[in-house]
Amino acid sequence: MREGEVTKFLVSFNGNIEYVRFPAGVFDENLYLQYDVVWGPDWDPLSGLNSGTSQMARSGNDPEKVIFNMPLEITFSSTNIYGWPQIVVSVRARNFISSDSLRGYALFHLPAVTGTQELVAHLVRPRSASLFGEWIAWLTGRYPELIDPKILASGKENYLLKTESYGTVGMRVTMVSKDLRKLGYDNQPA
């Protein structure tokens, strides 16, 4: 390797998880978000938080939408694009009946193109494997949960999950990169 030769690139993401929308309306007193950033083996986080929890929020004038505006900022270095970062968002509810319960998971692939992107991901919720389990979940308000939601980012065994779609999560992210072009990757907008 010659001195001054570029071997790594830098990628920075900043923005916020803006909202959660439930098309049938929000039936919980308080909702909150948890997120985890997942990345491949060649990626190194340089700064920022790779997980976080939001404040409690409730719907306002729009009965279908809960606004969070949860900030997100993380910077990575890597030698290749394999394992591009993803964010797994968990939406949880806190109410007097079921205490703390899952409302769904959303998976975002962080943008590979420089600039600001508005992303929307479907919220999915695991379903019970039996009719009795479905009845208990409906009665108690507690739905099945994944032990580690990060498995959604791997995609290897997701085909075994029985899920239902339950709303959307919106996010606005700005991506800035350094030295991607020098390594042969073109990530400029068309």
C-alpha positions in Angstrom: 0.0 0.0 0.0 1.4 3.4 -1.0 1.4 6.2 1.5 -1.7 8.5 1.1 -3.7 5.7 -0.6 -7.3 5.7 0.5 -8.5 2.3 2.0 -11.6 3.4 4.0 -14.5 5.6 3.4 -16.6 7.6 5.9 -20.4 7.8 6.0 -22.4 10.0 8.3 -26.2 9.8 8.9 -28.2 12.4 10.8 -31.9 13.1 11.0 -34.8 12.0 13.1 -37.5 9.4 13.4 -40.5 11.7 12.8 -43.7 9.8 13.4 -45.7 6.6 13.7 -49.0 6.3 11.8 -51.8 3.8 12.6 -54.5 3.9 9.9 -57.2 2.8 12.4 -56.3 5.3 15.0 -54.1 5.3 18.1 -55.7 3.4 21.0 -52.9 3.7 23.6 -52.3 6.4 26.1 -48.6 6.7 25.6 -46.2 5.3 22.9 -42.5 5.3 22.8 -39.8 4.2 20.3 -36.6 2.2 20.7 -34.1 1.9 17.9 -31.0 -0.2 17.2 -28.5 0.4 14.4 -27.2 -2.8 12.8 -24.2 -3.0 10.5 -21.9 -5.5 8.8 -18.6 -6.9 9.9 -16.3 -4.4 8.1 -18.1 -1.3 9.5 -16.8 0.6 12.5 -18.9 3.2 14.3 -16.9 6.3 14.9 -19.4 8.6 16.7 -23.0 8.7 17.7 -25.4 6.4 19.4 -26.1 2.9 18.0 -29.3 2.6 20.1 -31.8 4.8 21.9 -35.2 5.3 23.5 -37.6 8.2 22.8 -39.8 10.1 25.1 -43.4 9.1 25.7 -45.8 10.7 23.1 -49.5 10.6 22.3 -51.6 11.6 19.3 -52.5 15.2 19.0 -54.9 16.7 16.4 -54.5 13.8 14.0 -55.9 10.7 15.8 -53.9 8.4 13.4 -50.4 9.9 13.9 -48.0 10.2 16.9 -45.1 12.7 16.4 -41.7 11.8 18.0 -39.0 13.8 16.1 -36.4 11.5 17.8 -32.9 12.7 16.8 -30.5 10.2 15.2 -26.8 10.7 14.4 -24.1 8.2 13.7 -20.9 8.1 11.7 -19.2 5.0 10.3 -16.0 4.0 8.5 -15.7 0.9 6.3 -13.7 -0.7 3.6 -16.6 -2.0 1.5 -20.4 -1.5 1.2 -21.3 -5.1 2.4 -23.4 -4.8 5.5 -24.7 -1.3 4.9 -26.2 0.1 8.1 -29.9 -0.5 8.9 -32.1 0.7 11.7 -34.6 -1.5 13.6 -37.3 0.5 15.3 -39.5 -1.0 18.0 -42.8 0.9 18.8 -44.0 0.2 22.3 -47.1 1.3 24.3 -47.5 1.9 28.0 -51.0 1.9 29.3 -52.9 0.9 32.5 -54.2 -2.4 31.2 -51.1 -4.2 29.8 -48.4 -2.0 31.3 -45.7 -2.2 28.6 -46.4 -3.9 25.3 -45.2 -4.1 21.7 -47.0 -2.4 18.9 -44.6 -3.4 16.1 -41.2 -3.3 14.4 -40.0 -1.3 11.4 -36.8 -1.9 9.5 -35.0 0.9 7.6 -32.1 0.6 5.2 -30.2 3.8 5.7 -29.8 5.7 2.4 -26.8 5.0 0.2 -27.3 8.3 -1.8 -26.0 11.6 -0.5 -28.6 14.2 0.5 -31.8 14.2 2.5 -34.2 11.3 2.1 -37.7 10.8 3.6 -38.2 7.1 4.4 -41.3 5.2 5.3 -41.3 1.6 6.6 -44.2 -0.6 7.4 -44.8 -1.6 11.0 -45.0 -5.3 11.5 -46.1 -7.2 14.5 -45.4 -10.9 15.2 -48.6 -13.1 15.4 -49.2 -16.0 17.7 -48.6 -19.5 16.3 -52.0 -20.8 17.6 -55.6 -19.5 17.8 -55.5 -19.8 21.6 -52.4 -17.5 21.6 -54.2 -15.0 19.3 -57.1 -14.9 21.7 -54.9 -14.4 24.8 -53.0 -11.6 22.9 -56.3 -9.9 22.1 -57.6 -10.3 25.6 -54.5 -9.0 27.4 -53.2 -6.6 24.8 -49.8 -8.2 24.9 -48.6 -9.5 21.6 -45.7 -11.9 20.9 -42.3 -10.2 20.9 -38.9 -11.1 19.4 -36.1 -11.8 21.9 -33.7 -9.8 19.7 -35.4 -7.5 17.1 -32.0 -7.2 15.3 -32.7 -10.5 13.5 -35.0 -8.6 11.3 -32.0 -6.9 9.7 -30.3 -10.2 8.8 -33.2 -11.5 6.7 -31.9 -15.1 7.1 -34.8 -16.6 9.1 -37.5 -14.0 8.7 -39.5 -16.3 6.4 -40.4 -18.3 9.5 -42.1 -15.3 11.2 -45.8 -15.0 11.0 -46.6 -11.3 11.1 -49.3 -8.7 10.3 -48.8 -5.2 9.0 -49.9 -2.5 11.5 -49.1 1.0 10.4 -46.0 2.9 9.3 -43.0 4.7 10.7 -41.6 7.8 9.0 -38.0 9.0 9.1 -36.0 11.8 7.6 -32.2 11.2 7.2 -29.4 13.1 5.6 -26.4 11.1 4.4 -22.9 12.6 3.8 -20.0 10.5 2.6 -16.2 11.0 2.2 -13.9 9.0 -0.2 -16.6 6.7 -1.6 -15.8 7.9 -5.1 -12.1 7.4 -4.6 -12.9 3.7 -3.9 -15.0 3.3 -7.0 -18.5 3.7 -5.6 -20.9 6.3 -7.1 -23.5 7.4 -4.6 -24.5 10.8 -6.1 -28.2 11.4 -6.8 -29.3 10.8 -10.4 
